[in-house]
Amino acid sequence: MAGKVAVAALNRSGKYAILADDRIAPFTEMFDEDGEETADISVAVTAVAKHPDGLWIVIALGEWESVTLH
């Protein structure tokens, strides 16, 4: 598997990506705007997630909009 991976959604509180094929890719690391590793999702701008096939995905968190359920 090479190239782009289709990420359908992010679960920020659970720290994982939901892929277009409904599989889950958990975040393994997150980085803030200074490139420092962080555990705080509220300051993270990039996340690294482990793809179910064993490769790694880099996700730009700023490209995703938060949604609130009522």
PDB file with one MODEL, atoms N, CA, C and O in Angstrom:
MODEL        1
ATOM      1  N   MET A   1       0.847  -1.177   0.000  1.00  0.00           N
ATOM      2  CA  MET A   1       0.000   0.000   0.000  1.00  0.00           C
ATOM      3  C   MET A   1       0.888   1.233   0.000  1.00  0.00           C
ATOM      4  O   MET A   1       1.629   1.475   0.953  1.00  0.00           O
ATOM      5  N   ALA A   2       0.813   1.984  -1.037  1.00  0.00           N
ATOM      6  CA  ALA A   2       1.560   3.234  -1.105  1.00  0.00           C
ATOM      7  C   ALA A   2       0.615   4.323  -1.581  1.00  0.00           C
ATOM      8  O   ALA A   2      -0.397   4.038  -2.222  1.00  0.00           O
ATOM      9  N   GLY A   3       0.940   5.560  -1.272  1.00  0.00           N
ATOM     10  CA  GLY A   3       0.099   6.660  -1.711  1.00  0.00           C
ATOM     11  C   GLY A   3      -0.783   7.182  -0.604  1.00  0.00           C
ATOM     12  O   GLY A   3      -0.463   7.062   0.578  1.00  0.00           O
ATOM     13  N   LYS A   4      -1.905   7.768  -1.006  1.00  0.00           N
ATOM     14  CA  LYS A   4      -2.808   8.393  -0.034  1.00  0.00           C
ATOM     15  C   LYS A   4      -3.776   7.383   0.570  1.00  0.00           C
ATOM     16  O   LYS A   4      -4.205   6.432  -0.084  1.00  0.00           O
ATOM     17  N   VAL A   5      -4.104   7.616   1.824  1.00  0.00           N
ATOM     18  CA  VAL A   5      -5.083   6.810   2.550  1.00  0.00           C
ATOM     19  C   VAL A   5      -6.289   7.705   2.797  1.00  0.00           C
ATOM     20  O   VAL A   5      -6.139   8.857   3.204  1.00  0.00           O
ATOM     21  N   ALA A   6      -7.478   7.181   2.554  1.00  0.00           N
ATOM     22  CA  ALA A   6      -8.692   7.964   2.750  1.00  0.00           C
ATOM     23  C   ALA A   6      -9.126   7.900   4.213  1.00  0.00           C
ATOM     24  O   ALA A   6      -9.552   6.858   4.711  1.00  0.00           O
ATOM     25  N   VAL A   7      -9.006   9.043   4.884  1.00  0.00           N
ATOM     26  CA  VAL A   7      -9.467   9.165   6.267  1.00  0.00           C
ATOM     27  C   VAL A   7     -10.856   9.784   6.207  1.00  0.00           C
ATOM     28  O   VAL A   7     -11.031  10.875   5.663  1.00  0.00           O
ATOM     29  N   ALA A   8     -11.846   9.086   6.767  1.00  0.00           N
ATOM     30  CA  ALA A   8     -13.227   9.560   6.722  1.00  0.00           C
ATOM     31  C   ALA A   8     -13.553  10.508   7.866  1.00  0.00           C
ATOM     32  O   ALA A   8     -14.329  11.448   7.697  1.00  0.00           O
ATOM     33  N   ALA A   9     -12.956  10.260   9.041  1.00  0.00           N
ATOM     34  CA  ALA A   9     -13.261  11.072  10.217  1.00  0.00           C
ATOM     35  C   ALA A   9     -12.173  10.904  11.265  1.00  0.00           C
ATOM     36  O   ALA A   9     -11.368   9.973  11.211  1.00  0.00           O
ATOM     37  N   LEU A  10     -12.169  11.824  12.217  1.00  0.00           N
ATOM     38  CA  LEU A  10     -11.249  11.740  13.354  1.00  0.00           C
ATOM     39  C   LEU A  10     -12.056  11.715  14.638  1.00  0.00           C
ATOM     40  O   LEU A  10     -13.087  12.379  14.743  1.00  0.00           O
ATOM     41  N   ASN A  11     -11.594  10.961  15.604  1.00  0.00           N
ATOM     42  CA  ASN A  11     -12.146  11.010  16.951  1.00  0.00           C
ATOM     43  C   ASN A  11     -11.040  11.579  17.817  1.00  0.00           C
ATOM     44  O   ASN A  11     -10.132  10.863  18.239  1.00  0.00           O
ATOM     45  N   ARG A  12     -11.128  12.875  18.077  1.00  0.00           N
ATOM     46  CA  ARG A  12     -10.059  13.549  18.826  1.00  0.00           C
ATOM     47  C   ARG A  12      -9.975  13.056  20.263  1.00  0.00           C
ATOM     48  O   ARG A  12      -8.876  12.841  20.776  1.00  0.00           O
ATOM     49  N   SER A  13     -11.116  12.872  20.921  1.00  0.00           N
ATOM     50  CA  SER A  13     -11.068  12.433  22.323  1.00  0.00           C
ATOM     51  C   SER A  13     -10.558  10.997  22.427  1.00  0.00           C
ATOM     52  O   SER A  13      -9.880  10.653  23.394  1.00  0.00           O
ATOM     53  N   GLY A  14     -10.872  10.169  21.456  1.00  0.00           N
ATOM     54  CA  GLY A  14     -10.396   8.786  21.452  1.00  0.00           C
ATOM     55  C   GLY A  14      -9.020   8.637  20.835  1.00  0.00           C
ATOM     56  O   GLY A  14      -8.389   7.586  20.943  1.00  0.00           O
ATOM     57  N   LYS A  15      -8.556   9.707  20.182  1.00  0.00           N
ATOM     58  CA  LYS A  15      -7.235   9.757  19.536  1.00  0.00           C
ATOM     59  C   LYS A  15      -7.070   8.651  18.496  1.00  0.00           C
ATOM     60  O   LYS A  15      -6.156   7.830  18.564  1.00  0.00           O
ATOM     61  N   TYR A  16      -8.005   8.662  17.519  1.00  0.00           N
ATOM     62  CA  TYR A  16      -7.879   7.728  16.404  1.00  0.00           C
ATOM     63  C   TYR A  16      -8.558   8.291  15.164  1.00  0.00           C
ATOM     64  O   TYR A  16      -9.409   9.177  15.245  1.00  0.00           O
ATOM     65  N   ALA A  17      -8.159   7.752  14.010  1.00  0.00           N
ATOM     66  CA  ALA A  17      -8.775   8.097  12.734  1.00  0.00           C
ATOM     67  C   ALA A  17      -9.664   6.938  12.309  1.00  0.00           C
ATOM     68  O   ALA A  17      -9.344   5.772  12.540  1.00  0.00           O
ATOM     69  N   ILE A  18     -10.786   7.281  11.684  1.00  0.00           N
ATOM     70  CA  ILE A  18     -11.660   6.282  11.085  1.00  0.00           C
ATOM     71  C   ILE A  18     -11.413   6.361   9.581  1.00  0.00           C
ATOM     72  O   ILE A  18     -11.621   7.403   8.960  1.00  0.00           O
ATOM     73  N   LEU A  19     -10.976   5.267   9.018  1.00  0.00           N
ATOM     74  CA  LEU A  19     -10.643   5.230   7.598  1.00  0.00           C
ATOM     75  C   LEU A  19     -11.902   5.044   6.755  1.00  0.00           C
ATOM     76  O   LEU A  19     -12.945   4.645   7.274  1.00  0.00           O
ATOM     77  N   ALA A  20     -11.808   5.330   5.466  1.00  0.00           N
ATOM     78  CA  ALA A  20     -12.958   5.224   4.569  1.00  0.00           C
ATOM     79  C   ALA A  20     -13.514   3.805   4.510  1.00  0.00           C
ATOM     80  O   ALA A  20     -14.688   3.613   4.194  1.00  0.00           O
ATOM     81  N   ASP A  21     -12.686   2.816   4.810  1.00  0.00           N
ATOM     82  CA  ASP A  21     -13.163   1.425   4.800  1.00  0.00           C
ATOM     83  C   ASP A  21     -13.619   0.971   6.191  1.00  0.00           C
ATOM     84  O   ASP A  21     -13.742  -0.227   6.447  1.00  0.00           O
ATOM     85  N   ASP A  22     -13.869   1.931   7.084  1.00  0.00           N
ATOM     86  CA  ASP A  22     -14.376   1.730   8.448  1.00  0.00           C
ATOM     87  C   ASP A  22     -13.380   1.111   9.417  1.00  0.00           C
ATOM     88  O   ASP A  22     -13.758   0.756  10.533  1.00  0.00           O
ATOM     89  N   ARG A  23     -12.138   0.974   9.030  1.00  0.00           N
ATOM     90  CA  ARG A  23     -11.134   0.487   9.979  1.00  0.00           C
ATOM     91  C   ARG A  23     -10.623   1.652  10.810  1.00  0.00           C
ATOM     92  O   ARG A  23     -10.782   2.813  10.434  1.00  0.00           O
ATOM     93  N   ILE A  24     -10.011   1.333  11.940  1.00  0.00           N
ATOM     94  CA  ILE A  24      -9.521   2.328  12.900  1.00  0.00           C
ATOM     95  C   ILE A  24      -7.999   2.392  12.842  1.00  0.00           C
ATOM     96  O   ILE A  24      -7.327   1.365  12.756  1.00  0.00           O
ATOM     97  N   ALA A  25      -7.468   3.607  12.889  1.00  0.00           N
ATOM     98  CA  ALA A  25      -6.022   3.831  12.939  1.00  0.00           C
ATOM     99  C   ALA A  25      -5.728   4.684  14.177  1.00  0.00           C
ATOM    100  O   ALA A  25      -5.928   5.898  14.141  1.00  0.00           O
ATOM    101  N   PRO A  26      -5.259   4.074  15.268  1.00  0.00           N
ATOM    102  CA  PRO A  26      -5.000   4.826  16.502  1.00  0.00           C
ATOM    103  C   PRO A  26      -3.790   5.754  16.372  1.00  0.00           C
ATOM    104  O   PRO A  26      -2.794   5.415  15.733  1.00  0.00           O
ATOM    105  N   PHE A  27      -3.901   6.921  16.988  1.00  0.00           N
ATOM    106  CA  PHE A  27      -2.770   7.843  17.021  1.00  0.00           C
ATOM    107  C   PHE A  27      -1.677   7.237  17.898  1.00  0.00           C
ATOM    108  O   PHE A  27      -1.956   6.729  18.984  1.00  0.00           O
ATOM    109  N   THR A  28      -0.452   7.291  17.430  1.00  0.00           N
ATOM    110  CA  THR A  28       0.675   6.817  18.227  1.00  0.00           C
ATOM    111  C   THR A  28       1.506   7.981  18.758  1.00  0.00           C
ATOM    112  O   THR A  28       2.155   7.863  19.797  1.00  0.00           O
ATOM    113  N   GLU A  29       1.483   9.106  18.040  1.00  0.00           N
ATOM    114  CA  GLU A  29       2.195  10.314  18.453  1.00  0.00           C
ATOM    115  C   GLU A  29       1.422  11.517  17.955  1.00  0.00           C
ATOM    116  O   GLU A  29       0.711  11.438  16.953  1.00  0.00           O
ATOM    117  N   MET A  30       1.563  12.640  18.662  1.00  0.00           N
ATOM    118  CA  MET A  30       0.988  13.905  18.229  1.00  0.00           C
ATOM    119  C   MET A  30       2.043  14.985  18.433  1.00  0.00           C
ATOM    120  O   MET A  30       2.872  14.898  19.339  1.00  0.00           O
ATOM    121  N   PHE A  31       2.000  16.004  17.576  1.00  0.00           N
ATOM    122  CA  PHE A  31       2.987  17.078  17.636  1.00  0.00           C
ATOM    123  C   PHE A  31       2.298  18.430  17.621  1.00  0.00           C
ATOM    124  O   PHE A  31       1.283  18.613  16.949  1.00  0.00           O
ATOM    125  N   ASP A  32       2.866  19.391  18.378  1.00  0.00           N
ATOM    126  CA  ASP A  32       2.317  20.746  18.411  1.00  0.00           C
ATOM    127  C   ASP A  32       2.923  21.580  17.286  1.00  0.00           C
ATOM    128  O   ASP A  32       3.695  21.067  16.476  1.00  0.00           O
ATOM    129  N   GLU A  33       2.576  22.859  17.235  1.00  0.00           N
ATOM    130  CA  GLU A  33       3.028  23.716  16.136  1.00  0.00           C
ATOM    131  C   GLU A  33       4.539  23.954  16.138  1.00  0.00           C
ATOM    132  O   GLU A  33       5.089  24.393  15.128  1.00  0.00           O
ATOM    133  N   ASP A  34       5.211  23.674  17.242  1.00  0.00           N
ATOM    134  CA  ASP A  34       6.669  23.810  17.311  1.00  0.00           C
ATOM    135  C   ASP A  34       7.386  22.502  16.970  1.00  0.00           C
ATOM    136  O   ASP A  34       8.615  22.431  17.006  1.00  0.00           O
ATOM    137  N   GLY A  35       6.605  21.467  16.639  1.00  0.00           N
ATOM    138  CA  GLY A  35       7.203  20.176  16.315  1.00  0.00           C
ATOM    139  C   GLY A  35       7.542  19.334  17.530  1.00  0.00           C
ATOM    140  O   GLY A  35       8.197  18.298  17.425  1.00  0.00           O
ATOM    141  N   GLU A  36       7.081  19.800  18.697  1.00  0.00           N
ATOM    142  CA  GLU A  36       7.330  19.059  19.930  1.00  0.00           C
ATOM    143  C   GLU A  36       6.234  18.018  20.132  1.00  0.00           C
ATOM    144  O   GLU A  36       5.065  18.279  19.846  1.00  0.00           O
ATOM    145  N   GLU A  37       6.608  16.851  20.621  1.00  0.00           N
ATOM    146  CA  GLU A  37       5.626  15.813  20.899  1.00  0.00           C
ATOM    147  C   GLU A  37       4.728  16.261  22.043  1.00  0.00           C
ATOM    148  O   GLU A  37       5.195  16.857  23.014  1.00  0.00           O
ATOM    149  N   THR A  38       3.439  15.970  21.921  1.00  0.00           N
ATOM    150  CA  THR A  38       2.477  16.364  22.946  1.00  0.00           C
ATOM    151  C   THR A  38       1.459  15.252  23.159  1.00  0.00           C
ATOM    152  O   THR A  38       1.193  14.460  22.255  1.00  0.00           O
ATOM    153  N   ALA A  39       0.899  15.200  24.343  1.00  0.00           N
ATOM    154  CA  ALA A  39      -0.191  14.281  24.641  1.00  0.00           C
ATOM    155  C   ALA A  39      -1.526  15.034  24.662  1.00  0.00           C
ATOM    156  O   ALA A  39      -2.587  14.432  24.830  1.00  0.00           O
ATOM    157  N   ASP A  40      -1.456  16.352  24.490  1.00  0.00           N
ATOM    158  CA  ASP A  40      -2.629  17.222  24.566  1.00  0.00           C
ATOM    159  C   ASP A  40      -3.225  17.423  23.171  1.00  0.00           C
ATOM    160  O   ASP A  40      -2.666  18.154  22.353  1.00  0.00           O
ATOM    161  N   ILE A  41      -4.351  16.779  22.905  1.00  0.00           N
ATOM    162  CA  ILE A  41      -4.979  16.871  21.588  1.00  0.00           C
ATOM    163  C   ILE A  41      -5.389  18.292  21.239  1.00  0.00           C
ATOM    164  O   ILE A  41      -5.487  18.627  20.059  1.00  0.00           O
ATOM    165  N   SER A  42      -5.633  19.141  22.244  1.00  0.00           N
ATOM    166  CA  SER A  42      -6.079  20.510  21.973  1.00  0.00           C
ATOM    167  C   SER A  42      -4.977  21.376  21.371  1.00  0.00           C
ATOM    168  O   SER A  42      -5.281  22.387  20.738  1.00  0.00           O
ATOM    169  N   VAL A  43      -3.715  21.017  21.548  1.00  0.00           N
ATOM    170  CA  VAL A  43      -2.612  21.792  20.967  1.00  0.00           C
ATOM    171  C   VAL A  43      -1.925  21.053  19.820  1.00  0.00           C
ATOM    172  O   VAL A  43      -1.043  21.606  19.162  1.00  0.00           O
ATOM    173  N   ALA A  44      -2.322  19.821  19.583  1.00  0.00           N
ATOM    174  CA  ALA A  44      -1.700  19.031  18.513  1.00  0.00           C
ATOM    175  C   ALA A  44      -2.136  19.550  17.144  1.00  0.00           C
ATOM    176  O   ALA A  44      -3.312  19.848  16.932  1.00  0.00           O
ATOM    177  N   VAL A  45      -1.196  19.654  16.231  1.00  0.00           N
ATOM    178  CA  VAL A  45      -1.499  20.061  14.857  1.00  0.00           C
ATOM    179  C   VAL A  45      -1.272  18.919  13.874  1.00  0.00           C
ATOM    180  O   VAL A  45      -1.770  18.953  12.748  1.00  0.00           O
ATOM    181  N   THR A  46      -0.526  17.917  14.299  1.00  0.00           N
ATOM    182  CA  THR A  46      -0.222  16.759  13.463  1.00  0.00           C
ATOM    183  C   THR A  46      -0.284  15.503  14.324  1.00  0.00           C
ATOM    184  O   THR A  46       0.114  15.511  15.489  1.00  0.00           O
ATOM    185  N   ALA A  47      -0.787  14.431  13.735  1.00  0.00           N
ATOM    186  CA  ALA A  47      -0.811  13.147  14.425  1.00  0.00           C
ATOM    187  C   ALA A  47      -0.230  12.077  13.512  1.00  0.00           C
ATOM    188  O   ALA A  47      -0.372  12.138  12.291  1.00  0.00           O
ATOM    189  N   VAL A  48       0.417  11.110  14.117  1.00  0.00           N
ATOM    190  CA  VAL A  48       0.890   9.928  13.410  1.00  0.00           C
ATOM    191  C   VAL A  48      -0.002   8.782  13.884  1.00  0.00           C
ATOM    192  O   VAL A  48      -0.189   8.586  15.085  1.00  0.00           O
ATOM    193  N   ALA A  49      -0.545   8.035  12.936  1.00  0.00           N
ATOM    194  CA  ALA A  49      -1.441   6.933  13.267  1.00  0.00           C
ATOM    195  C   ALA A  49      -0.938   5.655  12.618  1.00  0.00           C
ATOM    196  O   ALA A  49      -0.359   5.679  11.531  1.00  0.00           O
ATOM    197  N   LYS A  50      -1.168   4.539  13.302  1.00  0.00           N
ATOM    198  CA  LYS A  50      -0.764   3.242  12.759  1.00  0.00           C
ATOM    199  C   LYS A  50      -1.910   2.672  11.930  1.00  0.00           C
ATOM    200  O   LYS A  50      -2.987   2.388  12.453  1.00  0.00           O
ATOM    201  N   HIS A  51      -1.666   2.510  10.642  1.00  0.00           N
ATOM    202  CA  HIS A  51      -2.656   1.931   9.734  1.00  0.00           C
ATOM    203  C   HIS A  51      -2.817   0.453  10.063  1.00  0.00           C
ATOM    204  O   HIS A  51      -1.835  -0.200  10.415  1.00  0.00           O
ATOM    205  N   PRO A  52      -4.026  -0.093   9.958  1.00  0.00           N
ATOM    206  CA  PRO A  52      -4.241  -1.512  10.256  1.00  0.00           C
ATOM    207  C   PRO A  52      -3.364  -2.465   9.442  1.00  0.00           C
ATOM    208  O   PRO A  52      -3.122  -3.595   9.866  1.00  0.00           O
ATOM    209  N   ASP A  53      -2.893  -2.025   8.294  1.00  0.00           N
ATOM    210  CA  ASP A  53      -2.016  -2.862   7.466  1.00  0.00           C
ATOM    211  C   ASP A  53      -0.556  -2.780   7.890  1.00  0.00           C
ATOM    212  O   ASP A  53       0.306  -3.420   7.287  1.00  0.00           O
ATOM    213  N   GLY A  54      -0.274  -1.985   8.940  1.00  0.00           N
ATOM    214  CA  GLY A  54       1.064  -1.929   9.491  1.00  0.00           C
ATOM    215  C   GLY A  54       1.886  -0.719   9.094  1.00  0.00           C
ATOM    216  O   GLY A  54       2.971  -0.516   9.640  1.00  0.00           O
ATOM    217  N   LEU A  55       1.411   0.083   8.172  1.00  0.00           N
ATOM    218  CA  LEU A  55       2.145   1.280   7.771  1.00  0.00           C
ATOM    219  C   LEU A  55       1.731   2.447   8.662  1.00  0.00           C
ATOM    220  O   LEU A  55       0.933   2.276   9.584  1.00  0.00           O
ATOM    221  N   TRP A  56       2.269   3.628   8.388  1.00  0.00           N
ATOM    222  CA  TRP A  56       2.012   4.810   9.215  1.00  0.00           C
ATOM    223  C   TRP A  56       1.328   5.885   8.391  1.00  0.00           C
ATOM    224  O   TRP A  56       1.605   6.034   7.201  1.00  0.00           O
ATOM    225  N   ILE A  57       0.437   6.632   9.023  1.00  0.00           N
ATOM    226  CA  ILE A  57      -0.285   7.728   8.385  1.00  0.00           C
ATOM    227  C   ILE A  57       0.057   9.004   9.137  1.00  0.00           C
ATOM    228  O   ILE A  57       0.052   9.016  10.368  1.00  0.00           O
ATOM    229  N   VAL A  58       0.353  10.074   8.415  1.00  0.00           N
ATOM    230  CA  VAL A  58       0.545  11.392   9.025  1.00  0.00           C
ATOM    231  C   VAL A  58      -0.702  12.211   8.712  1.00  0.00           C
ATOM    232  O   VAL A  58      -1.090  12.351   7.553  1.00  0.00           O
ATOM    233  N   ILE A  59      -1.326  12.752   9.761  1.00  0.00           N
ATOM    234  CA  ILE A  59      -2.586  13.477   9.607  1.00  0.00           C
ATOM    235  C   ILE A  59      -2.406  14.917  10.069  1.00  0.00           C
ATOM    236  O   ILE A  59      -1.986  15.166  11.199  1.00  0.00           O
ATOM    237  N   ALA A  60      -2.727  15.865   9.189  1.00  0.00           N
ATOM    238  CA  ALA A  60      -2.719  17.281   9.548  1.00  0.00           C
ATOM    239  C   ALA A  60      -4.048  17.580  10.232  1.00  0.00           C
ATOM    240  O   ALA A  60      -5.078  17.682   9.566  1.00  0.00           O
ATOM    241  N   LEU A  61      -4.034  17.720  11.542  1.00  0.00           N
ATOM    242  CA  LEU A  61      -5.262  17.875  12.316  1.00  0.00           C
ATOM    243  C   LEU A  61      -5.985  19.188  12.020  1.00  0.00           C
ATOM    244  O   LEU A  61      -7.204  19.271  12.169  1.00  0.00           O
ATOM    245  N   GLY A  62      -5.255  20.194  11.610  1.00  0.00           N
ATOM    246  CA  GLY A  62      -5.867  21.495  11.316  1.00  0.00           C
ATOM    247  C   GLY A  62      -6.810  21.460  10.130  1.00  0.00           C
ATOM    248  O   GLY A  62      -7.628  22.365   9.963  1.00  0.00           O
ATOM    249  N   GLU A  63      -6.708  20.425   9.300  1.00  0.00           N
ATOM    250  CA  GLU A  63      -7.571  20.313   8.127  1.00  0.00           C
ATOM    251  C   GLU A  63      -8.946  19.760   8.484  1.00  0.00           C
ATOM    252  O   GLU A  63      -9.836  19.706   7.636  1.00  0.00           O
ATOM    253  N   TRP A  64      -9.119  19.347   9.741  1.00  0.00           N
ATOM    254  CA  TRP A  64     -10.368  18.722  10.173  1.00  0.00           C
ATOM    255  C   TRP A  64     -11.126  19.671  11.084  1.00  0.00           C
ATOM    256  O   TRP A  64     -10.544  20.260  11.995  1.00  0.00           O
ATOM    257  N   GLU A  65     -12.409  19.820  10.845  1.00  0.00           N
ATOM    258  CA  GLU A  65     -13.258  20.682  11.644  1.00  0.00           C
ATOM    259  C   GLU A  65     -13.951  19.874  12.739  1.00  0.00           C
ATOM    260  O   GLU A  65     -14.420  18.763  12.492  1.00  0.00           O
ATOM    261  N   SER A  66     -14.012  20.423  13.928  1.00  0.00           N
ATOM    262  CA  SER A  66     -14.713  19.759  15.034  1.00  0.00           C
ATOM    263  C   SER A  66     -16.209  19.904  14.878  1.00  0.00           C
ATOM    264  O   SER A  66     -16.698  20.926  14.397  1.00  0.00           O
ATOM    265  N   VAL A  67     -16.931  18.883  15.285  1.00  0.00           N
ATOM    266  CA  VAL A  67     -18.391  18.876  15.220  1.00  0.00           C
ATOM    267  C   VAL A  67     -18.918  18.600  16.618  1.00  0.00           C
ATOM    268  O   VAL A  67     -18.382  17.748  17.326  1.00  0.00           O
ATOM    269  N   THR A  68     -19.953  19.305  17.018  1.00  0.00           N
ATOM    270  CA  THR A  68     -20.573  19.103  18.321  1.00  0.00           C
ATOM    271  C   THR A  68     -21.940  18.457  18.119  1.00  0.00           C
ATOM    272  O   THR A  68     -22.730  18.900  17.285  1.00  0.00           O
ATOM    273  N   LEU A  69     -22.209  17.412  18.888  1.00  0.00           N
ATOM    274  CA  LEU A  69     -23.522  16.774  18.837  1.00  0.00           C
ATOM    275  C   LEU A  69     -24.411  17.380  19.906  1.00  0.00           C
ATOM    276  O   LEU A  69     -23.958  17.653  21.018  1.00  0.00           O
ATOM    277  N   HIS A  70     -25.661  17.590  19.576  1.00  0.00           N
ATOM    278  CA  HIS A  70     -26.624  18.187  20.538  1.00  0.00           C
ATOM    279  C   HIS A  70     -27.720  17.204  20.847  1.00  0.00           C
ATOM    280  O   HIS A  70     -28.621  17.509  21.628  1.00  0.00           O
TER     281      HIS A  70
ENDMDL
END
